[in-house]
């Protein structure tokens, strides 16, 4: 038991995080940030990392937390344990998890009294359709409504009034370029609202490694979803830091195009997967227009990997694929960094301090159990992996991200 295609939080899901969006909209609270805690293998580590997470939350001054889980089954041990530790420290919690008919808790405790089930299927089961059961803003809204009631019972009532003493700190500006066409050409460039991708963008991408034997890149047009693809390894935005570090200064993002990586093992046509793979016809295996999946109107820059036998079942093999994809996308990022045209939209985001309000945070229980099920935090580029820290190698201990670091692609999901 772990997680499968329908509940998987892709890198895009973390980038567009529905919970961050909802919590940020509440003027009556101070949104402190996101704590990412990895799922551990051993019970002693599940308990240790949960205690560490609660200690961090307490030091951050949290009054409340939404705890969201990417997975189920064994992952529920971490989920319920961390809720228990947060509650022991006086932090009111609301949990978000897939349950349905299939994923009743394998472990719980007396503190787990508020959990929203984000199952979306009538049968209530994990499916092989990417994003079908994914957490949405409506789920986060439900959690906030119930959490408000829970806090009120504890004498911590909060309203929607703005704090007159609020301070905006650490500005993040996102510049958006609307892409209306994506095609291959002789170089990487943006021509009006067209993204031109060098037809040789993946040349030499496999040099210096022996885990992947072949790579193919293509552009999938909107609506061209009858196409057969290998199992999904991730969906990512295409965005770049024009200035500053992750979570600050300026980021340029392309709208209307996303990156998708897929893969298969050579020889046996084995699809890398945990609770079932999602290879097949895209229209049947992807729930479009979800937080972590492409829109039906998006172009998809598709990078497909063929792994050497066995490497699709190793952490190093999957990580290698993600890093190669990051380098390829990096060539497009260079175009965004040097872009001097007009942006179609510009938005400013801030980390906001509200000293007169209760503090709330998000705790994400993410995959960190080894093999292919890893999570990286704080990469060099938005939603990238290079330069990021592997949460598993950090013994699944909690990592804190500011609201802007979360908004700027501070969590990269592997699967």
C-alpha positions, -999 to 999 in steps of 0.1 A, spaced: 0 0 0 13 35 -8 0 57 -35 -11 54 -71 -19 75 -102 -53 88 -90 -41 102 -57 -6 112 -67 4 148 -61 25 157 -91 50 185 -90 24 206 -108 -1 198 -80 24 211 -54 31 242 -76 -6 250 -79 -13 237 -44 -51 240 -37 -45 242 0 -20 270 -3 -45 289 -25 -73 285 -1 -54 292 31 -38 323 15 -73 337 8 -81 340 46 -73 375 57 -83 366 93 -53 343 97 -15 345 93 -4 318 69 30 308 81 41 283 55 44 246 46 61 219 64 70 189 42 76 157 62 85 124 45 69 90 49 94 68 67 98 30 65 103 21 102 79 28 130 106 44 151 113 69 123 76 76 117 74 86 154 106 106 154 98 126 123 63 133 136 77 146 169 102 167 149 73 181 128 52 190 158 82 207 175 89 228 143 52 237 142 52 248 178 84 269 173 67 286 144 39 295 167 11 276 149 -23 276 164 -37 254 136 -26 231 108 -40 214 78 -23 180 74 -24 167 38 -14 132 27 0 121 -7 -10 85 -4 -27 60 19 -22 26 35 12 26 52 13 64 47 -16 67 71 7 57 100 27 88 94 -4 109 88 -22 99 120 10 100 141 19 135 131 -17 147 137 -15 132 172 18 150 179 5 183 166 -26 180 188 -5 171 219 12 204 214 -20 224 213 -22 228 175 -57 222 161 -56 200 131 -78 191 101 -66 162 79 -70 157 42 -66 122 29 -79 98 3 -101 72 21 -131 61 0 -140 24 3 -105 11 1 -82 32 23 -96 30 58 -68 38 83 -44 11 92 -36 30 123 -51 59 143 -52 75 177 -75 95 199 -65 128 184 -76 120 148 -111 136 150 -113 157 118 -104 142 84 -118 152 51 -119 124 25 -110 137 -9 -121 106 -28 -137 116 -61 -149 82 -75 -182 66 -69 -165 32 -62 -142 49 -37 -110 31 -49 -76 40 -62 -77 40 -100 -51 40 -128 -62 75 -140 -38 102 -132 -54 129 -110 -88 113 -108 -88 113 -70 -66 143 -65 -71 168 -37 -89 200 -49 -97 234 -36 -132 223 -25 -116 198 -1 -93 225 14 -124 248 18 -142 220 37 -112 215 59 -110 252 67 -147 254 76 -145 225 100 -112 237 114 -127 270 122 -155 253 142 -129 232 160 -108 262 170 -139 281 182 -147 252 206 -113 257 221 -119 294 226 -99 306 195 -125 323 173 -113 341 142 -129 363 117 -122 376 83 -111 411 93 -78 423 80 -51 429 106 -43 467 105 -7 459 115 -1 433 88 33 435 71 41 423 36 75 406 34 96 389 7 79 398 -25 77 372 -53 67 385 -88 54 360 -114 54 371 -150 32 350 -173 36 345 -210 5 330 -228 16 303 -252 -8 297 -281 14 274 -302 43 250 -295 64 235 -323 98 223 -331 124 245 -349 160 252 -352 164 269 -318 147 276 -285 129 309 -287 96 327 -281 81 343 -312 51 363 -302 28 337 -285 46 308 -300 71 286 -282 97 272 -306 117 242 -292 150 232 -307 144 199 -325 177 187 -311 170 198 -275 175 163 -262 208 157 -281 235 144 -258 211 143 -229 219 107 -220 257 112 -220 275 104 -187 250 79 -173 241 43 -179 206 39 -164 186 52 -193 190 38 -228 168 60 -249 148 92 -248 122 107 -270 107 142 -270 75 154 -287 49 181 -286 13 169 -280 -12 194 -292 -44 203 -273 -71 177 -279 -47 151 -293 -54 128 -264 -60 96 -283 -22 91 -281 -8 61 -263 19 70 -237 39 51 -211 32 55 -174 33 90 -160 64 100 -140 54 136 -135 37 167 -147 56 200 -143 52 237 -151 77 254 -173 90 283 -153 123 300 -146 139 323 -120 147 355 -138 162 369 -106 166 359 -70 163 326 -53 133 304 -51 104 322 -34 117 357 -40 122 383 -67 111 373 -102 98 341 -119 87 338 -155 61 311 -163 47 298 -195 9 294 -195 -7 271 -221 21 245 -220 32 220 -194 60 193 -193 52 157 -189 76 129 -183 68 92 -188 89 60 -188 91 23 -194 117 -4 -187 134 -20 -217 131 -57 -225 99 -66 -205 79 -34 -213 76 -29 -175 59 3 -164 74 19 -132 46 20 -107 34 15 -71 -4 10 -69 -9 4 -106 6 22 -136 -13 46 -159 1 38 -193 -24 39 -222 -45 63 -241 -42 98 -226 -79 106 -227 -85 74 -207 -56 77 -183 -54 114 -174 -81 135 -156 -75 168 -173 -81 202 -157 -71 191 -122 -46 210 -101 -18 185 -109 -27 176 -145 -27 195 -179 -57 215 -190 -75 201 -221 -63 232 -239 -26 229 -229 2 219 -252 23 191 -236 60 189 -240 64 152 -236 97 136 -225 96 98 -226 124 76 -211 134 40 -218 151 26 -187 177 -1 -187 163 -33 -173 158 -29 -135 165 9 -135 128 18 -136 125 2 -102 154 21 -85 156 55 -69 187 63 -88 171 54 -121 140 75 -115 160 104 -101 183 103 -132 153 106 -155 139 136 -135 173 153 -136 177 148 -174 142 162 -179 152 192 -157 183 198 -178 162 197 -210 136 220 -197 165 242 -185 172 250 -221 138 265 -224 142 283 -191 172 301 -205 149 317 -231 125 328 -203 154 344 -184 165 365 -214 129 373 -225 125 411 -229 90 412 -244 57 422 -229 42 398 -203 5 389 -206 0 390 -168 20 400 -138 12 390 -102 28 398 -69 28 374 -40 40 381 -4 48 363 28 24 382 51 29 387 88 -3 394 108 7 397 145 -29 402 157 -41 369 141 -40 332 148 -13 314 129 -20 285 105 3 262 86 1 233 61 18 200 69 24 179 38 31 142 44 50 133 12 66 102 -1 101 94 11 103 56 13 130 49 -13 129 30 -45 112 55 -68 90 71 -42 110 103 -33 104 140 -29 129 168 -34 126 203 -18 140 237 -26 155 231 -61 174 258 -80 145 264 -105 107 265 -100 94 229 -98 128 215 -108 149 189 -91 186 200 -96 199 217 -65 171 203 -44 174 182 -13 161 146 -12 138 143 17 145 106 21 183 112 24 174 138 51 159 109 70 124 123 62 128 150 88 105 180 83 115 208 59 100 243 62 90 263 32 77 299 33 44 305 14 63 320 -15 88 291 -16 57 268 -19 42 290 -46 74 291 -65 78 253 -70 96 244 -38 84 207 -38 93 183 -66 75 150 -67 90 117 -80 70 86 -89 
